[in-house]
């Protein structure tokens, strides 16, 4: 390599060129910067601390809905909410979100948004796209639940998140899940089994049918008039919060029906 270059050739490039001589080969192209968290802007909204790389208005209707969701969840489930901060990291570009997650959390599943619980923080990662409302309502529900109750069963955690992701005006009704479950039921490819759902402990192992069925059980337990104990989920969560463990919902609800599976299917057909 010839080092007799014009004097405007930057010193750092000279040093890089010298390093190339000592190695088998090298490119002088600049490596892309490592992705970083979107922390240019901070919006505090109730329990949420929303970090973003773009300006998000304090009065944005989605932010207002997420704040109200905390009250809705507490009123519905009878669980006293926590004041532990939930950190929401919002990327303006989906590509930046994907790059950050692949770089910092390569073992995580590839999802449009994720909730992450560590020993010290509750975090939600998402990007701003046409379905961001659905994503944030789902993941923030996890945040609200885990800030108040430890060790929530996976099916119940996801069933409640699916319940709230559709927005306040839907009141828990999830059209996509209803259609999927009715279709599979008609095809003879699905039958409900809450005891099986209770054994699941890895979100990566849950199928779309598992999410849909978890939602249906939550909707059934909260709204079906044949369920004598309309506060079964509430009692389960309160016992979890106070004692760290709780009774199995499948065993508790099975005592109320000759066939709990048939009752759930009838509930599905009524929706």
KAMO-V847750 format. One record per backbone hydrogen bond with DSSP energy under -0.5 kcal/mol. CO is the residue of the C=O (numbers start at 1). NH is the residue of the N-H. If there is no record, write none. Layout:
BEGIN
co,nh
CO,NH
CO,NH
END
This chain:
BEGIN
co,nh
1,3
3,5
6,9
10,13
10,14
11,15
12,16
13,17
14,18
15,19
16,20
17,21
18,22
19,23
20,23
37,39
41,52
43,45
43,50
45,48
47,86
48,45
48,50
49,51
49,88
50,43
51,90
52,41
55,57
57,60
60,64
61,65
62,66
63,67
64,68
65,69
66,70
67,70
67,71
68,72
69,73
70,74
71,75
72,76
73,77
74,78
74,79
78,80
85,87
85,122
86,49
86,88
87,89
87,124
88,51
88,90
89,91
89,126
90,53
91,128
93,97
94,98
95,99
96,100
97,101
98,102
99,103
100,104
101,105
105,108
109,111
112,127
114,125
116,118
116,123
121,118
122,87
123,116
124,89
125,114
126,91
127,129
129,132
131,135
132,136
133,137
134,138
135,139
136,140
137,141
138,142
139,143
140,144
141,145
142,146
143,147
144,148
145,148
145,149
153,157
154,158
155,159
156,160
157,161
158,162
159,163
160,164
161,165
162,166
164,167
167,170
167,171
167,172
168,171
170,173
173,175
174,178
175,179
176,180
177,181
178,182
179,183
180,184
181,185
182,186
183,187
184,189
184,190
185,188
193,197
194,198
195,199
196,199
196,200
197,200
200,154
202,205
203,206
207,211
208,212
209,213
210,214
211,215
212,216
213,217
214,218
215,219
216,220
217,221
218,222
219,223
220,224
224,227
226,228
228,230
229,232
231,235
232,236
233,237
234,238
235,239
236,240
237,241
238,242
239,243
239,244
239,245
240,244
248,252
249,253
250,254
251,255
253,256
254,257
259,263
260,264
261,265
262,266
263,267
264,268
265,269
266,270
267,271
268,271
END
